Amino acid sequence: MSGLLTNPSTQGVGKVVTDDVVLVQGLTKTFGNFRAIEDLDLRVTRGAVHGFLGPNGAGKTTTIRVLLGLYRRDGGSVSVLGKDPATHSSVINRDVSYVAGEVALWPTLTGRQALDVLAGLRRAAGGEYDDDRERELIDAFALDPSKRIRRYSKGNRQKVILVAAFAARTDLLILDEPTSGLDPLMERIFGECVARAVADGRTVLLSSHILGEVEQLCDAVTIIKDGRLVETGRLSDMRHLAASTISAVVSGDAADRVAADIQAVLGGAEVERKQVQDNAIRLETSVPEEHIDAVLQRLLVAHPTDVRCTPASLEDLFLRHYKVGSR
């Protein structure tokens, strides 16, 4: 397993001549009277791991199918690896590894046979496949290739398609809920595979509902809801949109005064109080970035203990500000 991040090979990469590996502008896709995607923009730059987020039914998988040429758009423009998937899907997919959240494989084949078929299909289409890398990945994912697919768990079926995707020498990996069914150890191995892919010069579009996974792996994110763009940008630049949590323990005598001072700074926002011991109360509140210094100053005059300032997480950004839920 330790070899996952060593000896990156650049063979098969470098064919992308534009910094925009994926460029979607004003994408619209309808099914009858239902508008699944409306005026969506998505930009994935070369060498990035780009998170694609949204609740179930938001339009993530529909967008991915347009990128792969499986659906034809009804409006807007789409470029993948510098080409239009509506007219050049076979050329594009030669340099794309796609992993779906629900994997359908041949139930009577063994894992080994399924991998051979997937490698053969890749080569028949003019793509490249790394057999040595495949062997590394089989070992890393602890996959038993001698078993038949019908005897595999969901997680093991997922491992087969992940091995095939990472072993293919492609410029772009499009991963739609790729860790579905994997245990935490295998999720960690998956993260190492993504890091190795980037080290090899590849680009990753990662659609996931696991916010911790996206936060750990991604450079930038695009969030959609009901088929429309909500927010996009580098993750480090987006954190200002979510508030940090500040908490501190102050004496009971000072708690009311300090809480009132903080509320004045925050325009009346709630400050939670929790008694932690005799004559000691923990104050906690959500603080926008521009008010953090002022709130800390109000706390310091009360000589607090156990002061904590927790930066906003992607989950905060996703849940507090976008209020996303099922369609």
N, C-alpha and C positions, 0 to 999 in steps of 0.2 A: 504493500500500500504506500510505503514511503516514497516509491519511485514515481508517483503520479505527477509531481511537479518538477521532475528533473528532465534534463535533456530535451527541451522543447524543439520540435522540428518545424521548420517553416515551409516544407515542401507542400505544394498545393494551395498556398495562400499567396496574397499579394496581387491577385488578379483584379481586385476591385480598384477602379481608378478614380472613384469619387469618395469624398468623405462621408456622404450620405448613403449608407448601405441600404437603409429603408427611408423613403421619403413619401409620405402620404399627405395630400393637400385637398381639403374639402370633400373627403370621401363620403358618399351616400350609397346605402344599399337598402333596398326594399324587398319585401316578400308580399306580393299582393298589396293590401292596404296597410300593411305593417311596415313601419320604417325602423329597421334594425340599427342602422348607422346613419347619422346625419351630420354633415359638414365637419368631419373628423380630420384633424391634423396629427401626424405622428412622424417624428424624425429620430432615426437611430444612427448615430455616427460610428465610423469605423473604429474597431478596437474597444468599444464600450460594452458593458452589460446593462441593458436597458430594461427596467421593470415595466410591465404593462398590467395595470391594476384596475379592478372594478368588481362590483358584486356580481353574483350569478345573474345572467340575463343582460349584462351591461353592453354586450356586443364584442367582447374580446375574441372569442373563437370565430365569429363571423368575419371580423377584420383579418384575422390570421388566414382564413380560407381565401379571402380576396388576395392577400399577399402571395399565396401559393398558386393562384390561378384556378382554384376550385370553384369560386364564385366570381361572377362578372359584376363589376361595380355599375351603379346607375348614375353616378355623378362623381366629379372630382378627378384627381390624377394620382397614380400610384407608380412608384419606381422601386424595384428591388434589385440590388446589385447593378444599378444603372439601366435596367430594362423594365418594360411594362409587362406584368404577369398576364394580362389579358391576351397578349400576342406572343409572348416568349416564355411561357411557363416551363416548358421542357428544358430550355437553356438555363433558366433561373434555378430550377430544382436540382440540376446537376451539381450546383454549388451550395445547396441548402440541406441541412439536416433538420428534420422535423420530428418532434416527439409530442404525441397527444396524451392527454390525461387518461383516456380510456384506450388501452392497446388491444387490438384484435390481431392475433397471430394464428398460424395454422395449428390446430389442436393436436393433430396426429404426429407432427414433427417433433424432434427433440430440440432443445435449445441450440445445440450445435448446428443442426440442420437449418433451423430458422435463421441463424446468423449467416450461414453460408448462402442461403437464398437472398438475404438482404444485401450481403456484400456483392453477390453476383448481379443483382438488379442495379446496384450502384455502378458497377463497372460496365454493364451493358449499356447504360445511359451515357457513358463517356466520363464518368466521375472516377475518383481515386479512393482507395480503401487501404488502410494500414493494418496488415495482419498482426504485426508485432504489437501494435497498440491495442488491438482487440484482445490479445492474450493477457496483456497487463490489466485491462479493464475487467475481464472475466475474473481474474484473481482479486482485484481490488473490491469488486462488488460481491465477492463470495458466491458467485453463480455456479450452480452445478449444471453444465451444459448437456449432461447425459440424460436428463429427465425429459419426458415429453411435455409439451406446452400445456396439455390439459391437466397435468398434475402440478403445475406451477400455481402459486398464490398470485394475487394481483401484483404484489410487490416484485416477485420474480419475473413476471411478464414485463413489468416496467423496466427491470434491469436489462433484459434482452434488448429492448429498443434503445435504451440509453447507451449500452455498449456499442451498438451499431451506429448510433448518431455521433458519438465522440470518436469512434475509430475511422469514420469517413473523413477524408481530407476536404472539408468544405469551408467556405468563407464565412457562412452565416449559419448559426443554430437558432431555430425558432422552437422554443420549448413552452408548451401549453400545459400547465399544471404537471410538470415532469416528475415531481417527487411523490405523487399520489401513490400511497401504498407502501412507501419506503419507511423503514424504522429510522430512529434518530442517527444511528451510526452510519447508515447508508446515505442519509441526507448530508452528513458531513463529507463523505466520499464524493457525493455529487458536487458539493461546493468546491472541492479540490479539483474536480474535473473541469468545472467552469473556469477556475483560475488558470489551469493548464491551457485550456482552449484560448484564453485571452493572451497568455504568454506566447502561444503559437501564432498570434496575429489574427485570431478569429473574432467575430462579433456575435453577441448573444442578445436575442430578444426573449425575455423571460416573463411569461404570463403566469401569475400565481396569486392565490388568496392568502398565502402564508406570509404575513407582513414581516416577520422576523427574518425569513429567508431572503426576501427582497432587500431589506435594509442591510443585511450582511454582504450581499453579493453585488448589488447594483450601484452604478455611478449616477444614473438618472432614472426618472420614472415618468410615466404618463398615466394619469388616472382618468377613467371614463365612467359615465353613468348614463343609463338609458340611451346608449349609442352616441352620446355627445362628449366632447372634451370637457373635463373639469379643470385639470391643471397639468402642466408638464414642465420639466426642467431638471437641472442637476439637483440631486437630493440635498446636497449641502446648501444650495441656494433656497430651497423650499422650506427649510425648517423655521424660518422666520414667520411662516404662516400659522404655525402652531405655538401654543403657549408652553412655557416651562412650568414645572411644579416647584414651588418653594415652600419649605416647612422648617420650623424651628421650635425649640422648647423654651418657653419664657416663664417667669414666675406668675403665679395666679394673680398677684396684685397688679401686674403690668399688662395682663393679657387683653383686657377690654380696651385699654387705651391704645395699645399697639395695633389691635385688630381694626379699630376705628380709623387710625392713621393710614393703614394699608388700604382700607376700603375707600378712603378719600382719594388716594393715588389712583385706584383702579376704577373710580366712578361708581362705587357701591357694590362691586363684585363680592360674592360670598367668601368669607374666610372661615374655614372649618376649625372647630375647637375640640380637642380631645384631651381629657385629663390623663396624664401618664403617671403621676404620683402626687403625694400631698403637696399642695401649693406649686404645682408645675403643670403647665398646659402646653400641648403641642398645637401650634397654629399652622395651617396649611391652606394654600390657595394657588390658583392657576394664574400665571403672570405673562402677559405678552412681552416680547423681547425688549421693547422700548421702555418698559417700566421696571425691569429687573433691578437696575441700580437703585432706583428710588425706593423700591420695596425693601431691599437689603439694608439701606440706610435707616429706614424706620425700625427695622428689627434690631439693628446693632445698638441703638440707644438703650434698648432694654437688656443688654448683656445676655444674649441668648446662648443656649448650648445646643449641640447636635443640629447645626444648621445644614440643610440640604437644598441644593438647587439642581434639579434633574432636567436636563435638556429634553426638548420635545422629541418624541420618537415618531417613526413613520405611522404607527398606529394612532398616535394623537392626531397627526395631520389628517389621516384618513377618516377617523371617526368623529372628531370634534368639529372639523370645519366643513366636511362634505356630507355628513349625515347620510352616508350611503346605506341603502338596504336593498332587499330583494324587490325586483320590479313587480 
